[in-house]
């Protein structure tokens, strides 16, 4: 597929990295020569220095033969203009990154497609939804449902008191009783594809694909298996903080702390079910006075990544069970398993993954990402004539960097054994490292 990406920032770079692995024809446009030179050295993509709102630049990128134009610069105005111009010049589909949520609420209005914009994405609101997902399943570090819960991807952190610490799975639960499959272990920033003899260690992040009957078993392997979130403190009145408060305030007792009085007044006026405190989120005495030690979860979403990480570490030290930190530096995400923060999220990375799913939704039924790992969890359907049809798990010559986690057959999730035979219309959930995705797809 011929794809143009406008914007060589974190979103554009990560998206180009994901798409380049699948042999798409990628052209990346940006005004920053240094960014383009860096990308050219690390990715097999074409780069063009120039403005994506320039007719000359778009024509030079062969816009008239482009299947998909994705504009993800830091400027909303540039993204809108790029998408509109690109559509008029022949791009089949356009995606624009936006910051004004009014456009999100009107994304399905006919006028959006009439002016040339097929899809809009907001990194801020996507991050807020991700926070809600993590809070809803608080005992887990990751959670994603396939086919409305027929199978679920679940992540837990192995701590000293965890039942799995120092053990292999069969030491804790016999294979016949599991109803789940261990698909990955994230250890020291490396993703391992486990087998039955894989041993778990402190600070590992373990990932499972589970049937409904196996979900409770996975949760019981987590240290805080009975964690019930009621009280949440949000540190920072950023746009992510505002939207997270708006979403979470409908279900939980939310207290937001921010140093900007005007911002606090604005949030308090718009979110009547959120208690807003004007004060320094780094003031330990203030946080104790506002009851941080009684909170079930602390979410740090200020504009400063380092401040957010330190705030979460402080909360952990004070006994808070669940911590989530917003970070701008993507490299920080891999630190979460070693520094003690439950989950670090990056809104740009979330946005890039969302766009990746949007692009792939014709071939893949669903796609989930793992925090801190470049692995993807994909759902495929077995169609008549596919290479995988009528084969058993044991007969498959699957790449070492991929593993089958579960199968949905006639609406029921199950974990296949070596003798399981794949049939037409089966939905298969597979975890794969990026370099193996193309090989996995060849089976379908």
N, C-alpha and C positions, 0 to 999 in steps of 0.2 A: 504494500500500500504506500502511495506517495503522500507524505505528511510534512506540513510546514509548521514549525514551532516558532512563535515570535516571543522572544524573551529568554535570555541565557542565564537567568538567576537560578535559585535553588529549585524552583518548580520546573522550569524548562530543562535544566541539566538532568535532574532525576528522571523526568519523563523521557527525555532522549535516551538516557541510559537503559531504561526498561524496554523501549521500543526498538533500539538498535540491536538488542539481543535476539530479536525475532526477525531480523533481516528486512525490516521496513526501509523504505527509501526516505531518509530524514534530511530535511533542510532546516537549519536553525538560524534565525535572524536576530541580530542585536547591534546596538550602536557601540558597544564596548569591545574594542579589539582584543584586549588582554583576556577577557572571558572567552572569546571565541577561539583564541590561540590555545588556551588551556583545554577547552572541549575538544578541539581538533587532535590534540596529543593523546587524549584519553578515550575518545569515542570515534567509531567509524561513521561519521555524519558529515554532510556538507554544511559549511558555514558561510554566511553572507553578512558583511558589515554594512549596516544601513538601517534606516527607520522602516518599520513594518507598515507605516502609514504612507509610505512613498510608493506611488504607482510603478516607478521604475524598479524599485527593489522587489516588489511583489512579482512583477513580470519576469525579472531576472531569476526569481525562485520558481518559475514555471507554474504560477498560480492557476493558470487555465487548465492544467492537467493534474490538479491536486485533489485527492479524495477528502482530505481533512486538514483544516487550518485551525491551529490552537494558539490563541493569544493569551500569554500569561506573564506579561510585563508587570512591573510594579504600578503602572498607571492605568486606572480604569478607563480614562478617556482614550488612551492609545489602544487598549484592548477592544473597546467598542468600535472605534474607527477602523481598526485593522480587520475585524470580523465583517463589518458592513462592506468595506472596499473589496475584501477577499471574495465575498459571496458574489458581488457584482462582476468580478473579474473571472469567475468560473469555478471557485472552490465548491465541492459538493456539500460538505458539512463544515460548520464553524462552531468553535467553542471559545467563550470569552470569560476570563477571570474578572470578577467584580468585587467591589467592597460595599456598595450601596445595596442593602438587603431588599429594598423596594423592588428591584429588578428580579430578585429571587422569588418574591411572592407573586410576581407576574410572569414567571418564566414560561407558563403554558398559554399565555395570551397570544392570539393570532398575530398581533402587531410585531411581536419579537421575531418571528420567522419572516414576516413581511419585510422587515428592515434588514434581514440577513443574518440573524443570530439564532442558531439551532439549540444551543445549550449554554447556560451560564453556571459558573461555580464560584462559591465564596469560601476561601480558606478559613475564615473566621467562624462561619456557621457550621462548617464541616468539623472543625476542632471542637466546637461546643457539643455537637452531637456525639462525637467520639468520647468526650468526657462523660456525658450521660450514660453511654453504653458501658463504660468502665465502672461507673458508680452503681449502676443497676445490678451488675454481677461483681460485687465488691470483693468476694473471696478470690476472684480470678484476676490475673494480669492482662488477659485477653479473652474476648468472647465474640464469636461470630456464628450465626445460625445459617444452615443450608436448608432450603425447602421448608421454611417456617418451623425449624426445630427438629426436623426428622433426623438430622445430624448436626452436631455443634463442634466448632473448634474452641478449645478451652486451654488457657495457659495458667500455670501456677508457678510460684517461686518456692524453691526448696530451701528451707531454713533449718537451723540446727535441730529444732524440735519437730520438724516435719517427719511424718511416718516413713517417707521414702529415703531420708538422708542416710547415705552409706549403703543403700540396699539396691537390689534389682527388683523389678516389678513383681516377679513370682514369689519373692520373699514376703510380700504384703498381700497380694491378691492373686489367686490361681488364674491361669489363662482362661479356663472354662467359665469363670464367674465375672469377667471384666465388663464386657459390653462396651469397651473403648479400646483405642489403639494409640500408643505413644508414637507420634510422628516426628518429633524433633526435640533436641535438647540444646539450648543456647548456653554456651559455657565460654567464658573469657572472650567474648565477642566473636566466637566461632559457632556456626550452626552445625550440629552433628545429627546425622540420620541414625536413629538407634536401632538395636535389635534386642532380642530377649535377654541378652547378657549385659546390656548396658547398665552401668551403675550410676546412681544419682549422688550428687555432692552438694554441699552447702553453696548457696548463691546461684545454682543452676536455675534456669527458667525452662520448665518442661511443658510441652504442648501435646494435646491429645485431641483426637476426633472421637466423639462419643455418641452413641444412641441415647434416646431419652432415658432408658433404663440404666445407662452407665454414667449419666451426668452427676448424680449424687455421689457415686463412688469416686469420681475425679475430685469433686469438691471436698470430700472427706480426706483427700490426700494433701490438701492445702492446710497451712498452719492455722489460718483464721477461717476455718470452714463454716463457722456459725456466725460470721460477721453480718450484722444487720445495720445498715446505714440509716440513721435518722437525722443526725445533726452534721451540717457541713459548713466549713469556713472557707471562703474564697478570698485569696489575697491578691488584690489588684483589680482595678475597675476598667481594665482594657476592654476592647470590643469583645474579645473572647470571654473575659470575666462577666461582662454584661449579658451576653447571650447564654452562657452557661447558667448564670443566676436565673435568667428568665425561664429556662427549661427546667432546671432542678427545683426552683421555688414552688412549682406546682405540686410537688410530691414530698419534698423534704423541708426541714427547718434550715434555712440558709442565712448565713451572716457574711456580708461582704465588707472588707476593709480596704480603704484607699486613701492616699495622702492628699488628693486634690478635692478641696471642698466643693467646688462647682460641679465636678463630675459626680461626687457623692449625692449632691442635691438633685441632679438630673436623674440618676439611677433610682433614688428613693421615690421620686415623683412618678416615674414610669413603672416601677416594680413594687407595688404595695405589699406584696407577700415576702419581701426580702428585707432583713434588717441591715441597714447600711451604716457603717462606722467610719467617720472621718479621722484618720490617724495613719501613722507610719507602719506599714505591714512588716517592717524589720524591727519594730520596737517590741522586744520580748516581754517587757512588763505590761505593755498594752495588750498584747495577745493573750497573756495569762489572765489579765483582768477581764477580757472578753470571753474567756472560757475555752481557750484552745485545747486545754488538757481534757476537756469533756467532749470534744468533737470526735465523731466517728471517721471523718475524712477531712483532709485539708487539700485544697487545690490552689496552686500558686501560678498565677497567670499575668504577672506584671510584665512590663516591656523588657525587663532585664533577666536574661537566662540564668546568670550566676545567682542573682537574688532569689529566683524561684527555687533553684536547687537547694540553696542554703536554708530557705524557709521550710522546705519539705524535710530536710535532715533535722532541723530543729523540732518540727512537729513529731517526727519519728522518735526523737530523743525524749519527748514529753509524753509518749505513749499513744499517739494517734495511729490507728491501725492501717488506714489507707491514705496514701499520698500520691498526688499527680502533679507533675511539673511541666509547664509549657517552656520549651526551649527553641531559640531561633537557630542555633548551630546544630545542624543535623548530626554532626560527629558526637555530640553530647548524648544522643539517644542510646548509644551502645554502652555508655557508662552506667546506665540505670541499674544493671544487675550487680555492679560492683560497689557503687557508692551508697546504696541503701534506699533510694527512691523507688517506690513500687512501679511507677510507669512515667516515662517522659514522652511527651508528644510534641510534634512539630507540625504546625498547621500547613506549611508548604508541602511537606512530605505527604500528608494526608490528602491534600488537594491533587498532587501528582498521581497518587495511587487511585484516587476517584476517577480522574480523567482516563487513566489506563484501563480501568474497568469499563468505562463508557465506550472506549474504542473497541474493546474485546468482547462486548456483550453479544455480538452475533455468533461468535464461535464458542464462548465459554458461558455456561449458565450462571455461574457465580464465581467471585474471586475475593479472597481475603488476604490481608497482609499481617505479618507478625512484627510487633514492635521490636526494633533493634536488630532485625534480621532482614536479609534481602530475599528470603524465600517467599514464595507465593503458595497459597492453598487454592486450588481450582476445582470446579465441579464440571465434569463433562458428561454428555449423554452418549451411550452406545447406540450407534445407528447401524442399520443393515449393511453388511459388507465391511464394517470396520475391522481392523486387524485384531482388535482385542476380543471381538465377538467369539463365543464358544471356547475361549481359552480359560484355563484355570490360573489362579494367582501364581502357582508354582511354575507354570509353563512360560510365564512372561519373562523376557530378557530386559527387565526394567533397568534404567541407568541407576548407578549407585547414589546419585544425588536426588532421587525421588522415591516416594513411598506412598502406597495406597492406604488411606486411612479408614474409608468406609464406603458403603454402597447403599443407595436408596432404590428399593425394588417395590413397585406397586404401592408406593406411598409409605413404605416402612423402612426405617434405617437399620442397617446391620453392619457388623464388622466381619469381613470375610476371612476365612482361614485359607490354608494353602490349596485346598481342594475346591474352593468356591469357583463356579463356572459363570462367567459373565454372559449376560443375555441382552438381546436387543431391548432398548428403552431403559436399561439400568442407568442410574445416575451415579457416577463414581467421583469421590472426593480424593484428590491427590495433592500431597505437598511436594513441591519441586524447587530445587535451587535454580537460579536464573539460567544458567548455562545448559540446563537439562529440559527446559520447557519445550523447546522445539522438538526434541526427541520424544517427549511424552505425547505431544500433540499428534505425532505420526501414527499413534495407535487408534486415533479417532477420525 
